[in-house]
Amino acid sequence: MTRLQNAEKQLSDALAALESAVASSIEASASSAIVATPSKADFAALIDEVSGIEAKLGEAMQVIADIDAAQTSAANAGDMGDSE
């Protein structure tokens, strides 16, 4: 598995864990008389923030893929120059 694939899997796992934590938090808040239930606006803001983080991680993963491709291309070009 490549570094990019590993990063994608880690991102997917992290997002699943975050979604689970948010769901657990909402359930815990709903069952607690002391803690107020989060409003739909709070939940929407959290979803927007997670979506923004996901987009930035996607951009970072693309940069990593571009760097890997450039390094591979440079290494291949260097190998071709060595064989002459």
N, CA, C and O atoms as a MOPAC input file, in Angstrom:
PM7 MOZYME 1SCF
protein

 N      0.85900 1    -1.17700 1     0.00000 1
 C      0.00000 1     0.00000 1     0.00000 1
 C      0.90300 1     1.23600 1     0.00000 1
 O      1.87900 1     1.29000 1     0.74700 1
 N      0.58400 1     2.21400 1    -0.82300 1
 C      1.40400 1     3.41600 1    -0.91400 1
 C      1.12700 1     4.35000 1     0.26100 1
 O      0.16400 1     4.17400 1     1.00800 1
 N      1.99900 1     5.34500 1     0.40100 1
 C      1.80400 1     6.32900 1     1.47700 1
 C      0.48700 1     7.05200 1     1.30500 1
 O     -0.19700 1     7.33800 1     2.28800 1
 N      0.12000 1     7.35100 1     0.07100 1
 C     -1.13800 1     8.04000 1    -0.18000 1
 C     -2.32300 1     7.16600 1     0.22400 1
 O     -3.27000 1     7.64800 1     0.84500 1
 N     -2.27000 1     5.88700 1    -0.12700 1
 C     -3.35000 1     4.97900 1     0.25900 1
 C     -3.42300 1     4.84900 1     1.77400 1
 O     -4.51600 1     4.79800 1     2.33900 1
 N     -2.27300 1     4.79600 1     2.43400 1
 C     -2.25400 1     4.74100 1     3.89700 1
 C     -2.87100 1     6.00500 1     4.48500 1
 O     -3.64500 1     5.93700 1     5.43900 1
 N     -2.52900 1     7.15300 1     3.91500 1
 C     -3.08000 1     8.42100 1     4.40000 1
 C     -4.58900 1     8.46300 1     4.20200 1
 O     -5.31600 1     8.92500 1     5.08100 1
 N     -5.06500 1     7.98600 1     3.05800 1
 C     -6.50800 1     7.94900 1     2.79700 1
 C     -7.21400 1     7.04300 1     3.79100 1
 O     -8.28800 1     7.38600 1     4.28500 1
 N     -6.62800 1     5.88900 1     4.09300 1
 C     -7.23000 1     4.96500 1     5.06000 1
 C     -7.26000 1     5.58900 1     6.45000 1
 O     -8.25700 1     5.47800 1     7.16400 1
 N     -6.16200 1     6.24800 1     6.83400 1
 C     -6.11600 1     6.90100 1     8.14000 1
 C     -7.14500 1     8.01500 1     8.22400 1
 O     -7.79300 1     8.18200 1     9.25700 1
 N     -7.30600 1     8.78300 1     7.14400 1
 C     -8.30400 1     9.84500 1     7.10700 1
 C     -9.70400 1     9.26400 1     7.25700 1
 O    -10.51900 1     9.77000 1     8.02900 1
 N     -9.97100 1     8.21400 1     6.52500 1
 C    -11.27800 1     7.56800 1     6.60200 1
 C    -11.54900 1     7.05100 1     8.01600 1
 O    -12.64300 1     7.23600 1     8.55000 1
 N    -10.55300 1     6.40700 1     8.61800 1
 C    -10.69700 1     5.89600 1     9.97900 1
 C    -10.91500 1     7.03300 1    10.97500 1
 O    -11.74100 1     6.92100 1    11.88000 1
 N    -10.17100 1     8.13000 1    10.80300 1
 C    -10.29400 1     9.27000 1    11.70700 1
 C    -11.67600 1     9.91300 1    11.59300 1
 O    -12.27700 1    10.28300 1    12.60200 1
 N    -12.17600 1    10.04600 1    10.36300 1
 C    -13.50100 1    10.63200 1    10.17200 1
 C    -14.58900 1     9.73600 1    10.77300 1
 O    -15.54600 1    10.22900 1    11.36900 1
 N    -14.43700 1     8.42800 1    10.61400 1
 C    -15.40800 1     7.50200 1    11.21300 1
 C    -15.37500 1     7.61400 1    12.73000 1
 O    -16.42100 1     7.60500 1    13.37900 1
 N    -14.17100 1     7.72000 1    13.30000 1
 C    -14.04400 1     7.85900 1    14.75000 1
 C    -14.65700 1     9.17800 1    15.22200 1
 O    -15.31000 1     9.22400 1    16.26400 1
 N    -14.44400 1    10.25100 1    14.45100 1
 C    -15.01800 1    11.54900 1    14.80000 1
 C    -16.53700 1    11.50100 1    14.75500 1
 O    -17.20300 1    12.00600 1    15.65900 1
 N    -17.08800 1    10.89600 1    13.70800 1
 C    -18.54600 1    10.77600 1    13.60800 1
 C    -19.11000 1     9.97800 1    14.77200 1
 O    -20.15900 1    10.32100 1    15.31700 1
 N    -18.41400 1     8.91300 1    15.15300 1
 C    -18.84900 1     8.09200 1    16.27800 1
 C    -18.79700 1     8.88400 1    17.57800 1
 O    -19.70500 1     8.79600 1    18.40400 1
 N    -17.72100 1     9.66200 1    17.75400 1
 C    -17.59100 1    10.46700 1    18.96600 1
 C    -18.68200 1    11.52600 1    19.05200 1
 O    -19.22500 1    11.78100 1    20.12600 1
 N    -19.00200 1    12.14600 1    17.91100 1
 C    -20.06300 1    13.15500 1    17.89400 1
 C    -21.40500 1    12.50600 1    18.23700 1
 O    -22.18200 1    13.04900 1    19.02400 1
 N    -21.66800 1    11.35200 1    17.64800 1
 C    -22.92900 1    10.65500 1    17.93300 1
 C    -23.01200 1    10.27100 1    19.40200 1
 O    -24.06200 1    10.42200 1    20.02600 1
 N    -21.91200 1     9.77600 1    19.95800 1
 C    -21.88500 1     9.40000 1    21.37600 1
 C    -22.08700 1    10.61600 1    22.25800 1
 O    -22.79000 1    10.55200 1    23.26700 1
 N    -21.46800 1    11.73000 1    21.87500 1
 C    -21.59900 1    12.96600 1    22.64000 1
 C    -23.03900 1    13.46000 1    22.64100 1
 O    -23.55700 1    13.90400 1    23.66600 1
 N    -23.67500 1    13.37500 1    21.47800 1
 C    -25.07000 1    13.81100 1    21.38200 1
 C    -25.96100 1    12.91300 1    22.23900 1
 O    -26.85100 1    13.40100 1    22.93500 1
 N    -25.72200 1    11.60400 1    22.18900 1
 C    -26.49800 1    10.67100 1    23.00500 1
 C    -26.27800 1    10.93100 1    24.49200 1
 O    -27.22600 1    10.91300 1    25.27700 1
 N    -25.02600 1    11.17400 1    24.87400 1
 C    -24.72400 1    11.43400 1    26.27900 1
 C    -25.36200 1    12.73800 1    26.73900 1
 O    -25.87700 1    12.82700 1    27.85400 1
 N    -25.32500 1    13.75000 1    25.87200 1
 C    -25.93100 1    15.03600 1    26.20700 1
 C    -27.43900 1    14.91100 1    26.35000 1
 O    -28.04200 1    15.53300 1    27.22500 1
 N    -28.03600 1    14.11300 1    25.49800 1
 C    -29.48800 1    13.94100 1    25.54200 1
 C    -29.92400 1    13.22300 1    26.80800 1
 O    -31.01300 1    13.47200 1    27.32500 1
 N    -29.06900 1    12.32400 1    27.31200 1
 C    -29.44300 1    11.56000 1    28.50500 1
 C    -29.05300 1    12.25400 1    29.79000 1
 O    -29.45000 1    11.80900 1    30.86700 1
 N    -28.29100 1    13.32500 1    29.71400 1
 C    -27.84100 1    14.03300 1    30.90000 1
 C    -28.74200 1    15.23300 1    31.17400 1
 O    -29.03000 1    16.01700 1    30.27000 1
 N    -29.18600 1    15.37300 1    32.41800 1
 C    -30.03500 1    16.50200 1    32.77300 1
 C    -29.20400 1    17.76400 1    32.96100 1
 O    -29.73700 1    18.86800 1    32.84900 1
 N    -27.92800 1    17.63000 1    33.24200 1
 C    -27.06100 1    18.77700 1    33.51900 1
 C    -26.59400 1    19.44100 1    32.21700 1
 O    -26.57000 1    20.66800 1    32.11900 1
 N    -26.23000 1    18.64400 1    31.24200 1
 C    -25.69700 1    19.16700 1    29.98900 1
 C    -26.84100 1    19.42800 1    29.01900 1
 O    -27.70800 1    18.57700 1    28.81200 1
 N    -26.82800 1    20.61300 1    28.43100 1
 C    -27.88000 1    20.96200 1    27.45900 1
 C    -27.66200 1    20.18800 1    26.17000 1
 O    -26.52700 1    19.90600 1    25.78700 1
 N    -28.75100 1    19.84900 1    25.51000 1
 C    -28.68500 1    19.16300 1    24.22200 1
 C    -28.15100 1    20.13300 1    23.17100 1
 O    -28.62600 1    21.26400 1    23.06700 1
 N    -27.16500 1    19.69100 1    22.39300 1
 C    -26.63200 1    20.58600 1    21.35400 1
 C    -27.72600 1    20.97000 1    20.35900 1
 O    -28.58300 1    20.15900 1    20.00900 1
 N    -27.67600 1    22.19900 1    19.92200 1
 C    -28.68500 1    22.65500 1    18.96900 1
 C    -28.32100 1    22.19100 1    17.56600 1
 O    -27.19500 1    21.76900 1    17.30400 1
 N    -29.29100 1    22.27700 1    16.67700 1
 C    -29.04300 1    21.91500 1    15.28900 1
 C    -27.98400 1    22.83800 1    14.68900 1
 O    -27.20200 1    22.41500 1    13.83800 1
 N    -27.95500 1    24.10300 1    15.13100 1
 C    -26.95800 1    25.05000 1    14.63500 1
 C    -25.55900 1    24.61100 1    15.05900 1
 O    -24.61800 1    24.71200 1    14.27200 1
 N    -25.40900 1    24.12000 1    16.30800 1
 C    -24.11800 1    23.63500 1    16.77800 1
 C    -23.67000 1    22.43900 1    15.95500 1
 O    -22.50800 1    22.34500 1    15.56000 1
 N    -24.59400 1    21.53100 1    15.70200 1
 C    -24.27200 1    20.33500 1    14.92900 1
 C    -23.93100 1    20.71300 1    13.48900 1
 O    -23.00700 1    20.14300 1    12.90900 1
 N    -24.65400 1    21.65300 1    12.91100 1
 C    -24.38200 1    22.10800 1    11.54300 1
 C    -23.00400 1    22.76200 1    11.46700 1
 O    -22.27500 1    22.56200 1    10.49600 1
 N    -22.64800 1    23.54000 1    12.48600 1
 C    -21.33200 1    24.18000 1    12.51300 1
 C    -20.23500 1    23.12900 1    12.59800 1
 O    -19.19500 1    23.26400 1    11.95200 1
 N    -20.45800 1    22.08700 1    13.38600 1
 C    -19.49000 1    21.00100 1    13.50100 1
 C    -19.33100 1    20.27600 1    12.16500 1
 O    -18.21500 1    19.95700 1    11.75500 1
 N    -20.43600 1    20.02100 1    11.49900 1
 C    -20.39000 1    19.35400 1    10.18800 1
 C    -19.62800 1    20.22200 1     9.19200 1
 O    -18.82600 1    19.71000 1     8.41100 1
 N    -19.87400 1    21.53300 1     9.21300 1
 C    -19.15300 1    22.44100 1     8.30900 1
 C    -17.65800 1    22.42300 1     8.60600 1
 O    -16.83800 1    22.41500 1     7.68700 1
 N    -17.30700 1    22.41700 1     9.87900 1
 C    -15.89400 1    22.40700 1    10.25600 1
 C    -15.22200 1    21.10700 1     9.81900 1
 O    -14.11400 1    21.13400 1     9.28300 1
 N    -15.88300 1    19.97300 1    10.04200 1
 C    -15.33400 1    18.68400 1     9.62500 1
 C    -15.20400 1    18.63500 1     8.10400 1
 O    -14.21600 1    18.11600 1     7.58500 1
 N    -16.18400 1    19.16500 1     7.39400 1
 C    -16.12300 1    19.19400 1     5.92900 1
 C    -14.94000 1    20.03900 1     5.45400 1
 O    -14.25400 1    19.67900 1     4.49700 1
 N    -14.70900 1    21.15700 1     6.12500 1
 C    -13.56700 1    22.00400 1     5.78000 1
 C    -12.24700 1    21.29700 1     6.02000 1
 O    -11.32900 1    21.38000 1     5.20400 1
 N    -12.15700 1    20.60100 1     7.14200 1
 C    -10.94900 1    19.83200 1     7.45900 1
 C    -10.74400 1    18.73700 1     6.42800 1
 O     -9.62700 1    18.51700 1     5.96200 1
 N    -11.81600 1    18.05300 1     6.07500 1
 C    -11.73600 1    16.98700 1     5.07600 1
 C    -11.25100 1    17.53600 1     3.73100 1
 O    -10.43600 1    16.90000 1     3.06200 1
 N    -11.74300 1    18.70200 1     3.33600 1
 C    -11.32100 1    19.31300 1     2.07600 1
 C     -9.83600 1    19.67000 1     2.11900 1
 O     -9.11300 1    19.43500 1     1.15000 1
 N     -9.38100 1    20.23600 1     3.23300 1
 C     -7.97100 1    20.59600 1     3.36100 1
 C     -7.08700 1    19.34800 1     3.36600 1
 O     -5.99500 1    19.35300 1     2.79700 1
 N     -7.56300 1    18.28500 1     4.00800 1
 C     -6.79700 1    17.03800 1     3.99400 1
 C     -6.73900 1    16.46200 1     2.57900 1
 O     -5.71500 1    15.91800 1     2.16600 1
 N     -7.82200 1    16.58400 1     1.85400 1
 C     -7.82200 1    16.13600 1     0.46200 1
 C     -6.81200 1    16.90200 1    -0.37200 1
 O     -6.11000 1    16.32700 1    -1.20300 1
 N     -6.74700 1    18.21700 1    -0.14000 1
 C     -5.76000 1    19.04000 1    -0.85300 1
 C     -4.34400 1    18.62200 1    -0.46600 1
 O     -3.46600 1    18.52200 1    -1.32300 1
 N     -4.12400 1    18.37900 1     0.82500 1
 C     -2.79200 1    17.96900 1     1.28600 1
 C     -2.40500 1    16.62000 1     0.68500 1
 O     -1.25100 1    16.41700 1     0.31000 1
 N     -3.35500 1    15.70700 1     0.59200 1
 C     -3.07300 1    14.40000 1     0.00700 1
 C     -2.73500 1    14.54400 1    -1.47500 1
 O     -1.89600 1    13.80400 1    -1.98700 1
 N     -3.37500 1    15.48400 1    -2.17300 1
 C     -3.06100 1    15.71900 1    -3.57700 1
 C     -1.65400 1    16.28200 1    -3.72900 1
 O     -0.93200 1    15.91900 1    -4.65700 1
 N     -1.26600 1    17.17100 1    -2.81600 1
 C      0.09200 1    17.72000 1    -2.84100 1
 C      1.10200 1    16.60200 1    -2.63200 1
 O      2.12100 1    16.54700 1    -3.32000 1
 N      0.82400 1    15.71000 1    -1.68300 1
 C      1.71600 1    14.57100 1    -1.42600 1
 C      1.81800 1    13.69300 1    -2.67200 1
 O      2.90900 1    13.25600 1    -3.03700 1
 N      0.69100 1    13.43500 1    -3.31900 1
 C      0.69300 1    12.61500 1    -4.53700 1
 C      1.49600 1    13.29600 1    -5.64100 1
 O      2.23900 1    12.63800 1    -6.36900 1
 N      1.34500 1    14.61500 1    -5.76500 1
 C      2.10200 1    15.35300 1    -6.78300 1
 C      3.60200 1    15.30300 1    -6.50300 1
 O      4.40400 1    15.13600 1    -7.42100 1
 N      3.97500 1    15.44900 1    -5.23500 1
 C      5.39200 1    15.38500 1    -4.85500 1
 C      5.94700 1    13.99500 1    -5.13600 1
 O      7.03500 1    13.85600 1    -5.69300 1
 N      5.19600 1    12.96500 1    -4.75000 1
 C      5.63800 1    11.58700 1    -5.02300 1
 C      5.82800 1    11.36200 1    -6.52500 1
 O      6.81100 1    10.75400 1    -6.94700 1
 N      4.88900 1    11.85100 1    -7.32100 1
 C      4.98600 1    11.68400 1    -8.78200 1
 C      6.20000 1    12.42600 1    -9.33200 1
 O      6.90300 1    11.91300 1   -10.20300 1
 N      6.44400 1    13.62600 1    -8.82600 1
 C      7.59400 1    14.40700 1    -9.29600 1
 C      8.90500 1    13.72200 1    -8.90600 1
 O      9.84900 1    13.68500 1    -9.69600 1
 N      8.95900 1    13.17900 1    -7.68500 1
 C     10.16600 1    12.48900 1    -7.25000 1
 C     10.40300 1    11.23000 1    -8.06700 1
 O     11.53800 1    10.92600 1    -8.43300 1
 N      9.34000 1    10.50400 1    -8.35000 1
 C      9.45000 1     9.29600 1    -9.16800 1
 C      9.91200 1     9.66300 1   -10.57800 1
 O     10.77400 1     8.99300 1   -11.14700 1
 N      9.34000 1    10.71800 1   -11.13500 1
 C      9.71800 1    11.16200 1   -12.46700 1
 C     11.17800 1    11.59800 1   -12.49300 1
 O     11.90100 1    11.27700 1   -13.43600 1
 N     11.61800 1    12.32600 1   -11.47100 1
 C     12.99500 1    12.78500 1   -11.39900 1
 C     13.95100 1    11.60500 1   -11.24000 1
 O     15.02400 1    11.57700 1   -11.84200 1
 N     13.54600 1    10.62900 1   -10.41900 1
 C     14.38200 1     9.43700 1   -10.22800 1
 C     14.49500 1     8.64900 1   -11.53000 1
 O     15.57300 1     8.16300 1   -11.87400 1
 N     13.39200 1     8.52500 1   -12.24600 1
 C     13.41400 1     7.81500 1   -13.53400 1
 C     14.27200 1     8.55200 1   -14.55500 1
 O     15.00500 1     7.92600 1   -15.32100 1
 N     14.18300 1     9.88100 1   -14.56900 1
 C     14.99200 1    10.67300 1   -15.49500 1
 C     16.47200 1    10.52400 1   -15.14300 1
 O     17.32200 1    10.45500 1   -16.03200 1
 N     16.77700 1    10.47600 1   -13.84700 1
 C     18.14700 1    10.29600 1   -13.40300 1
 C     18.68600 1     8.92700 1   -13.77500 1
 O     19.84800 1     8.79600 1   -14.15900 1
 N     17.84600 1     7.90800 1   -13.66400 1
 C     18.24800 1     6.55100 1   -14.03900 1
 C     18.53700 1     6.48200 1   -15.53200 1
 O     19.48300 1     5.81600 1   -15.95100 1
 N     17.73200 1     7.16300 1   -16.33400 1
 C     17.94200 1     7.13800 1   -17.78300 1
 C     19.25900 1     7.83500 1   -18.13100 1
 O     19.95600 1     7.40800 1   -19.05200 1
 N     19.60700 1     8.90000 1   -17.41000 1
 C     20.84200 1     9.60900 1   -17.67300 1
 C     22.06500 1     8.79900 1   -17.27500 1
 O     23.12300 1     8.93600 1   -17.89000 1
 N     21.93500 1     7.94700 1   -16.24500 1
 C     23.03500 1     7.12100 1   -15.76600 1
 C     23.36200 1     5.98900 1   -16.72300 1
 O     24.50100 1     5.52300 1   -16.76800 1
 N     22.37400 1     5.54300 1   -17.48700 1
 C     22.58500 1     4.36700 1   -18.33700 1
 C     23.26900 1     4.70700 1   -19.65400 1
 O     23.67800 1     3.81300 1   -20.39500 1
 N     23.39100 1     5.98000 1   -19.94100 1
 C     24.00100 1     6.35600 1   -21.22300 1
 C     25.49200 1     6.41300 1   -21.14400 1
 O     26.15100 1     6.71500 1   -22.13800 1

